[in-house]
Amino acid sequence: MIDLTGKRIALVGGAGFIGHNLALKLREHGADVHVIDSLQVNNLGAFSNSTDDPNKVLYLGLINERLRLLREAGVPLHVVEARDYHLLSSTLAQIEPETIVQLAAIAHANRANKDPFSTFDHSFRTLENALDIARSFHCHFVYFSSSMVYGNFDGEAVSEDRHCEPLGIYGALKFSGEKLVIAYNQVFDLPYTIVRPSALYGERCVSRRVGQAFIENALRGIPLTINGDGEEGLDFTYVGDLVQGLARVIGLPESHNEVFNLTFGGARSLNHMASIVQEHFPGLEVHHQPRDGLMPERGTLSVEKAKRLLGYAPAFPLEKGFVEYINWYKDMAERHPELFERTAKA
Ligand SMILES: NC(=O)c1ccc[n+]([C@@H]2O[C@H](COP(=O)([O-])OP(=O)(O)OC[C@H]3O[C@@H](n4cnc5c(N)ncnc54)[C@H](O)[C@@H]3O)[C@@H](O)[C@H]2O)c1
């Protein structure tokens, strides 16, 4: 196990799905980890203010569970708007981090295409602020990019040196973010690592990506909907694998000034994912609807580089990780049926 004892780490956007799971993992490794988050985007503020989200009660419950786990693990939460340079700067000055992990963003490709202005603000402005402040600490800067920088995949497994042709606002901003991070290294010698995850799933997510939507529908007896014919493959990644990889990125100098795909490393089709859900919810129907043309056609990301340089060892193929996730959801639905009552029509 990588020893991060006493290492000061700040997670900007750390109360989100990935961030809180990462904070809990880093605490297990002994790190002095701090979460910085406005709690406004895809978080408490957004769901509290929503009047038409049928999952409002469920998602507020899941976010409160995140905050409880962070509290119990002794992770300080700094409620800070990261678009505010001075506020972010004074918060980071108190923490004096050795590593900053930049997660804050609008983390949804279709939401980004609908609202480019606020996507730029929360994804790019916050990155620019964090990078500029990181200069004064000369700390290691870890940037959360995405597999969406590649655009349409054209081969068997996409490796980090493949050309990037992002489609749409989300991928373009992620790619620009990578360029900005590299520029800060060129100009100010700031050590960085860029990570490109893909299609994550796992406990306490509120983003309702495809796997989560499948399970929530199944729990409510609603048919599953697949965009397209369902044969498209995605490199579905259990969040437990990702945070294990991140601990290695943060703890090992071999990660510095490198780009890593951090996924499971093997695509599975949407039809296959739906069939796993059907095994656990017999009789569930599956419907198909047209595919969003702005979503790139993706597939497997090669994780050979992360395995070779960092000893990354993903352990959760979909057949294992997704079943754990289904069982976790079923257990929660049994313990908290009140969370599954819908607040409005979908
Ligand atoms: N989840 C995935 O499948 C996936 C895949 C690839 C890349 N990523 C990237 O990983 C990162 C984290 O994703 P996630 O799934 O945890 O998203 P999330 O929406 O759950 O978390 C993002 C967090 O950032 C915070 N935030 C946003 N704007 C902020 C601001 N201005 N000030 C302070 N906090 C702010 C939000 O409140 C939220 O808690 C994002 O950059 C995302 O683009 C995610």
The ligand as an SDF file (V2000), in Angstrom:
LIG
                    3D

 44 48  0  0  0  0  0  0  0  0999 V2000
  -17.6270   10.7880  -13.4270 N   0  0  0  0  0  0  0  0  0  0  0  0
  -17.0670   10.4490  -14.5900 C   0  0  0  0  0  0  0  0  0  0  0  0
  -17.4570    9.4430  -15.2450 O   0  0  0  0  0  0  0  0  0  0  0  0
  -15.9070   11.2600  -15.1290 C   0  0  0  0  0  0  0  0  0  0  0  0
  -15.2370   10.7710  -16.2670 C   0  0  0  0  0  0  0  0  0  0  0  0
  -14.1680   11.5030  -16.7570 C   0  0  0  0  0  0  0  0  0  0  0  0
  -13.7910   12.6870  -16.1440 C   0  0  0  0  0  0  0  0  0  0  0  0
  -14.4630   13.1350  -15.0610 N   0  0  0  0  0  0  0  0  0  0  0  0
  -14.0260   14.4020  -14.4370 C   0  0  0  0  0  0  0  0  0  0  0  0
  -13.7350   14.1710  -13.0680 O   0  0  0  0  0  0  0  0  0  0  0  0
  -14.0460   15.3510  -12.3010 C   0  0  0  0  0  0  0  0  0  0  0  0
  -14.9840   14.9990  -11.1470 C   0  0  0  0  0  0  0  0  0  0  0  0
  -16.1690   14.3970  -11.6740 O   0  0  0  0  0  0  0  0  0  0  0  0
  -17.3890   13.9360  -10.7340 P   0  0  0  0  0  0  0  0  0  0  0  0
  -18.0710   12.8420  -11.4690 O   0  0  0  0  0  0  0  0  0  0  0  0
  -16.9050   13.7340   -9.3640 O   0  0  0  0  0  0  0  0  0  0  0  0
  -18.3100   15.2430  -10.8120 O   0  0  0  0  0  0  0  0  0  0  0  0
  -19.2870   15.8700   -9.6940 P   0  0  0  0  0  0  0  0  0  0  0  0
  -20.2130   16.7630  -10.4250 O   0  0  0  0  0  0  0  0  0  0  0  0
  -19.8530   14.7970   -8.8550 O   0  0  0  0  0  0  0  0  0  0  0  0
  -18.2910   16.7250   -8.7880 O   0  0  0  0  0  0  0  0  0  0  0  0
  -17.8130   18.0060   -9.1420 C   0  0  0  0  0  0  0  0  0  0  0  0
  -17.7190   18.8140   -7.8640 C   0  0  0  0  0  0  0  0  0  0  0  0
  -17.1120   20.0720   -8.1830 O   0  0  0  0  0  0  0  0  0  0  0  0
  -17.7610   21.0710   -7.4270 C   0  0  0  0  0  0  0  0  0  0  0  0
  -17.6340   22.3560   -8.1270 N   0  0  0  0  0  0  0  0  0  0  0  0
  -18.0130   22.6570   -9.3950 C   0  0  0  0  0  0  0  0  0  0  0  0
  -17.7950   23.9520   -9.6560 N   0  0  0  0  0  0  0  0  0  0  0  0
  -17.2520   24.4730   -8.5240 C   0  0  0  0  0  0  0  0  0  0  0  0
  -16.8190   25.7710   -8.1620 C   0  0  0  0  0  0  0  0  0  0  0  0
  -16.9460   26.7970   -9.0180 N   0  0  0  0  0  0  0  0  0  0  0  0
  -16.2820   25.9650   -6.9340 N   0  0  0  0  0  0  0  0  0  0  0  0
  -16.1800   24.9350   -6.0480 C   0  0  0  0  0  0  0  0  0  0  0  0
  -16.6080   23.6830   -6.3260 N   0  0  0  0  0  0  0  0  0  0  0  0
  -17.1370   23.4530   -7.5530 C   0  0  0  0  0  0  0  0  0  0  0  0
  -19.2140   20.6350   -7.3600 C   0  0  0  0  0  0  0  0  0  0  0  0
  -19.9230   21.2600   -6.2800 O   0  0  0  0  0  0  0  0  0  0  0  0
  -19.0930   19.1260   -7.2310 C   0  0  0  0  0  0  0  0  0  0  0  0
  -19.1160   18.7150   -5.8780 O   0  0  0  0  0  0  0  0  0  0  0  0
  -14.6590   16.3500  -13.2820 C   0  0  0  0  0  0  0  0  0  0  0  0
  -13.6510   17.2320  -13.7010 O   0  0  0  0  0  0  0  0  0  0  0  0
  -15.1100   15.4710  -14.4230 C   0  0  0  0  0  0  0  0  0  0  0  0
  -15.1780   16.1970  -15.6260 O   0  0  0  0  0  0  0  0  0  0  0  0
  -15.5230   12.4520  -14.5280 C   0  0  0  0  0  0  0  0  0  0  0  0
  1  2  1  0
  2  3  2  0
  2  4  1  0
  4  5  1  0
  4 44  2  0
  5  6  2  0
  6  7  1  0
  7  8  2  0
  8  9  1  0
  8 44  1  0
  9 10  1  0
  9 42  1  0
 10 11  1  0
 11 12  1  0
 11 40  1  0
 12 13  1  0
 13 14  1  0
 14 15  2  0
 14 16  1  0
 14 17  1  0
 17 18  1  0
 18 19  2  0
 18 20  1  0
 18 21  1  0
 21 22  1  0
 22 23  1  0
 23 24  1  0
 23 38  1  0
 24 25  1  0
 25 26  1  0
 25 36  1  0
 26 27  1  0
 26 35  1  0
 27 28  2  0
 28 29  1  0
 29 30  1  0
 29 35  2  0
 30 31  1  0
 30 32  2  0
 32 33  1  0
 33 34  2  0
 34 35  1  0
 36 37  1  0
 36 38  1  0
 38 39  1  0
 40 41  1  0
 40 42  1  0
 42 43  1  0
M  CHG  2   8   1  16  -1
M  END
$$$$
